[in-house]
Amino acid sequence: MAEGLAEFQAAFAAALSGRQPLPAVLRARPGSPSVAKRFDVYRNNVHVSLIDALEAAFPAVERLVGREFFRAAARVHLERGLPGRGTLIGYGEGFPEFLAGFPPAQTLPYLADVARLELLWLEAYHAADAAALTHADFSSMSPGRVAAARLALHPSLRLFASDYPAVDIWRTNRDDETVRPVDLGSGAESWLLLRPGTEVRLYRLSSEGFRLVSALRAGRSLGEAIEEASDATLADLPTLLGNLIEWGAFSALDPATELVHD
C-alpha cells in the first residue's frame, strides 16, 4: 500500500509539472466533468500560486524584466520541476541557475546574480536567531585560544560575490521609486549578508576578507584561516576581525574549543 501510494504521489506530482499525463488510476464519476479538465484547472491554480510566490521572492528581478516576462519565465521554470519543500518560505531554489541558462534573459548577464542575491537575502531573513559573540567575549581569551577556535558563524550569515555591481542593481530596483543608473563596468564585488537582529544587513568585503570568511565557513580554525591568507589579508586582519565581531558574524565557539583551558 505504501509503495502504491508513493508511486501515485510521484505520478501526480509529475502530472502537475506537465511532464507526464494524468495518472490513469483517476476516474471521473458519471455525469461529472472529465478528470482531465478538472485536473487542468487544479494544475493551473497550483502553477499560478507558485508563480505568485516567485514574484514575491524576486521583486528586483521582476522589475528588471517586467511582470509579463517574469511570469512567463517562471512558468517555464516550473515545467522543469515543482518545489521539493513543504513550505513556500524562502522558495526559489534553482531559479537563479535557471535564469543564467534561460536564452531570452541572456541580454542581462547580471540577472542571475541579482536573483541569487535575492535568494540569499531570503535565506538570511528566515535563518534561526542566535546571540552574537562580542568584543568582550574575545578579549577574555588568550591569543592562543582565539587562534585555535573554530568559530561558529551566525546562522544568518551568507556570502555573495559577483562580477557585476549586483547589489546596487538590486537595491535600486527593490527600493527606489525611479531606478537610478548603475555603472556595469565598476568591477567585481564581494559582500556579506547578516541578520543578527530583525534586519538583514549587507557589508562590503574585500576579496581577501571574502576568502577568510569562506575559510571559516568551511570549518577552518581562525589560525588555519590566517595561515592560508595572503599578505594583503594579514595587513588588514585587525580591522577585518574587528568589523566581523562588530557586525555580529560569530555566534559561538566550537564546543571542542570551549574545553581548552588557557
C-alpha positions as CSV (number, residue, x, y, z in Angstrom):
1,M,0.0,0.0,0.0
2,A,2.8,2.4,0.9
3,E,4.7,1.7,-2.3
4,G,1.5,2.2,-4.3
5,L,0.7,5.5,-2.6
6,A,4.3,6.7,-3.2
7,E,4.1,5.8,-6.8
8,F,0.7,7.6,-7.2
9,Q,2.0,10.7,-5.5
10,A,5.1,10.8,-7.7
11,A,2.9,10.4,-10.8
12,F,0.5,13.0,-9.6
13,A,3.4,15.5,-9.0
14,A,4.8,14.7,-12.4
15,A,1.4,15.4,-14.0
16,L,1.2,18.7,-12.1
17,S,4.5,19.8,-13.6
18,G,3.2,18.9,-17.0
19,R,6.0,16.3,-17.6
20,Q,3.6,13.3,-17.6
21,P,-0.1,12.7,-18.3
22,L,-2.7,12.4,-15.6
23,P,-2.4,9.1,-13.7
24,A,-4.7,6.5,-15.2
25,V,-6.0,5.4,-11.8
26,L,-8.1,8.6,-11.6
27,R,-11.6,8.3,-13.0
28,A,-14.5,10.7,-13.3
29,R,-17.8,10.0,-11.7
30,P,-20.7,9.6,-14.2
31,G,-22.2,12.9,-15.1
32,S,-19.3,15.0,-13.7
33,P,-16.8,17.0,-15.7
34,S,-13.9,15.0,-17.0
35,V,-11.0,14.4,-14.6
36,A,-8.6,15.8,-17.2
37,K,-10.4,19.1,-17.3
38,R,-10.7,19.4,-13.5
39,F,-7.1,18.5,-13.1
40,D,-6.1,21.1,-15.7
41,V,-7.9,23.7,-13.5
42,Y,-6.1,22.4,-10.4
43,R,-2.7,22.4,-12.1
44,N,-3.2,25.9,-13.4
45,N,-4.1,27.1,-9.8
46,V,-1.0,25.4,-8.4
47,H,1.2,27.0,-11.0
48,V,-0.3,30.4,-10.5
49,S,0.2,30.2,-6.8
50,L,3.9,29.2,-7.3
51,I,4.5,31.9,-9.8
52,D,3.0,34.4,-7.3
53,A,5.4,33.1,-4.7
54,L,8.4,33.5,-7.1
55,E,7.2,37.0,-7.9
56,A,7.1,37.9,-4.2
57,A,10.6,36.4,-3.6
58,F,12.3,38.1,-6.6
59,P,10.9,41.7,-6.8
60,A,14.1,43.2,-8.2
61,V,14.3,40.6,-10.9
62,E,10.7,41.2,-11.8
63,R,11.2,44.9,-12.1
64,L,14.3,44.4,-14.3
65,V,12.5,42.2,-16.8
66,G,8.9,43.3,-16.4
67,R,5.9,41.4,-15.0
68,E,4.9,39.7,-18.2
69,F,8.4,38.4,-18.9
70,F,8.9,37.3,-15.3
71,R,5.7,35.3,-15.1
72,A,6.4,33.6,-18.5
73,A,9.9,32.7,-17.4
74,A,8.6,31.4,-14.0
75,R,6.1,29.2,-15.8
76,V,8.9,27.6,-17.9
77,H,10.9,27.1,-14.8
78,L,8.0,25.3,-13.1
79,E,7.6,23.0,-16.1
80,R,11.1,21.7,-15.3
81,G,10.1,20.7,-11.8
82,L,8.0,21.7,-8.8
83,P,9.4,22.7,-5.4
84,G,10.6,19.8,-3.3
85,R,9.9,21.5,0.1
86,G,6.7,21.6,2.0
87,T,6.7,25.3,2.6
88,L,7.0,28.4,0.4
89,I,9.1,30.3,2.9
90,G,12.3,31.0,1.2
91,Y,11.0,29.4,-2.0
92,G,13.1,29.9,-5.1
93,E,15.9,27.3,-5.2
94,G,17.2,26.8,-8.7
95,F,15.6,29.9,-10.1
96,P,18.9,31.9,-10.4
97,E,20.5,29.0,-12.2
98,F,17.5,28.7,-14.4
99,L,17.8,32.4,-15.4
100,A,21.5,32.0,-16.1
101,G,20.7,29.5,-18.8
102,F,17.4,31.0,-20.0
103,P,18.0,32.2,-23.6
104,P,15.7,35.2,-23.5
105,A,17.5,36.5,-20.4
106,Q,21.0,36.5,-21.9
107,T,20.9,40.2,-22.7
108,L,21.0,40.8,-19.0
109,P,24.2,39.0,-17.9
110,Y,23.8,40.2,-14.3
111,L,20.2,39.0,-13.9
112,A,21.1,35.6,-12.4
113,D,23.4,37.2,-9.8
114,V,20.6,39.6,-8.8
115,A,18.3,36.6,-8.4
116,R,21.0,34.8,-6.4
117,L,21.3,37.8,-4.1
118,E,17.5,37.9,-3.6
119,L,17.5,34.3,-2.6
120,L,20.4,34.7,-0.2
121,W,18.5,37.7,1.4
122,L,15.5,35.5,1.9
123,E,17.7,32.7,3.5
124,A,19.3,35.3,5.8
125,Y,15.9,36.8,6.7
126,H,14.4,33.4,7.7
127,A,17.5,32.0,9.4
128,A,17.5,30.9,13.0
129,D,18.1,33.5,15.7
130,A,21.3,33.4,17.7
131,A,23.2,35.6,20.1
132,A,26.4,37.0,18.7
133,L,29.8,37.0,20.3
134,T,31.0,40.4,21.3
135,H,34.4,42.1,21.7
136,A,34.2,41.3,25.4
137,D,34.0,37.5,24.6
138,F,37.2,37.7,22.6
139,S,39.1,40.0,25.0
140,S,38.7,37.4,27.8
141,M,40.5,34.8,25.7
142,S,44.2,34.3,25.3
143,P,45.6,34.8,21.8
144,G,46.4,31.1,21.5
145,R,42.8,30.1,22.3
146,V,41.5,32.6,19.8
147,A,43.7,31.2,17.1
148,A,42.7,27.6,17.9
149,A,39.0,28.5,17.9
150,R,36.7,27.1,15.2
151,L,34.2,29.9,15.3
152,A,30.6,29.2,14.6
153,L,29.3,31.7,12.1
154,H,25.9,33.3,12.8
155,P,23.1,31.2,11.2
156,S,22.0,34.1,9.0
157,L,25.5,34.8,7.6
158,R,25.6,34.4,3.8
159,L,28.4,35.3,1.3
160,F,27.8,36.8,-2.1
161,A,30.2,37.6,-4.9
162,S,29.5,38.9,-8.4
163,D,31.4,40.2,-11.4
164,Y,28.8,42.9,-11.6
165,P,27.5,45.6,-9.2
166,A,24.6,43.3,-8.4
167,V,24.0,44.9,-5.0
168,D,23.5,48.4,-6.5
169,I,21.3,46.9,-9.2
170,W,19.3,45.0,-6.6
171,R,18.9,48.0,-4.3
172,T,17.7,50.5,-6.8
173,N,15.2,48.0,-8.4
174,R,14.0,47.0,-4.9
175,D,13.9,50.3,-3.1
176,D,13.9,53.3,-5.4
177,E,10.7,54.8,-6.9
178,T,12.8,55.7,-10.0
179,V,15.6,53.3,-11.0
180,R,18.9,55.1,-10.9
181,P,21.7,54.3,-13.4
182,V,24.3,51.8,-12.3
183,D,27.8,51.5,-13.8
184,L,28.0,47.9,-15.0
185,G,31.8,48.3,-15.6
186,S,32.5,49.1,-11.9
187,G,34.1,45.7,-11.3
188,A,33.6,42.6,-9.2
189,E,32.2,42.8,-5.7
190,S,32.1,40.6,-2.6
191,W,29.5,41.0,0.2
192,L,28.4,39.5,3.5
193,L,24.7,39.3,4.4
194,L,23.8,39.1,8.1
195,R,20.7,39.4,10.3
196,P,21.9,39.5,13.9
197,G,18.6,41.2,14.9
198,T,15.5,41.8,12.8
199,E,17.0,43.4,9.7
200,V,19.2,41.8,7.0
201,R,22.3,44.0,6.5
202,L,24.9,43.9,3.8
203,Y,28.5,44.6,4.3
204,R,31.1,45.1,1.6
205,L,34.1,42.7,1.9
206,S,37.5,42.9,0.1
207,S,38.3,39.8,-1.9
208,E,40.8,38.8,0.8
209,G,38.1,39.2,3.5
210,F,35.8,37.1,1.4
211,R,38.3,34.3,1.3
212,L,39.0,34.5,5.0
213,V,35.3,34.2,5.9
214,S,34.9,31.4,3.3
215,A,37.7,29.5,5.1
216,L,36.0,30.0,8.5
217,R,32.7,28.8,7.0
218,A,34.5,25.7,5.6
219,G,35.4,24.8,9.2
220,R,39.0,26.1,9.4
221,S,40.1,27.4,12.8
222,L,40.9,31.1,12.9
223,G,44.6,30.3,13.0
224,E,44.3,27.9,10.0
225,A,42.4,30.6,8.0
226,I,45.0,33.1,8.8
227,E,47.8,30.8,7.7
228,E,46.1,30.4,4.3
229,A,45.6,34.2,4.0
230,S,47.6,36.4,1.7
231,D,49.8,39.3,2.8
232,A,47.1,41.7,1.9
233,T,44.7,39.9,4.3
234,L,47.2,39.9,7.1
235,A,47.7,43.6,6.7
236,D,44.0,44.2,7.1
237,L,43.3,41.4,9.6
238,P,42.8,43.5,12.8
239,T,40.2,45.7,11.0
240,L,38.5,42.8,9.3
241,L,38.1,40.8,12.5
242,G,37.0,43.8,14.4
243,N,34.4,44.5,11.8
244,L,33.2,40.9,11.8
245,I,32.7,40.9,15.6
246,E,31.0,44.3,15.5
247,W,28.6,43.1,12.8
248,G,27.7,40.0,14.8
249,A,29.2,37.5,12.5
250,F,30.2,34.9,15.2
251,S,27.6,33.1,17.3
252,A,29.7,30.7,19.3
253,L,32.9,28.8,19.7
254,D,33.1,25.2,18.6
255,P,32.2,23.1,21.6
256,A,35.6,21.3,21.4
257,T,37.5,24.6,21.7
258,E,35.5,25.6,24.8
259,L,37.1,22.7,26.7
260,V,40.6,24.1,26.1
261,H,42.0,25.9,29.2
262,D,44.3,28.9,28.9
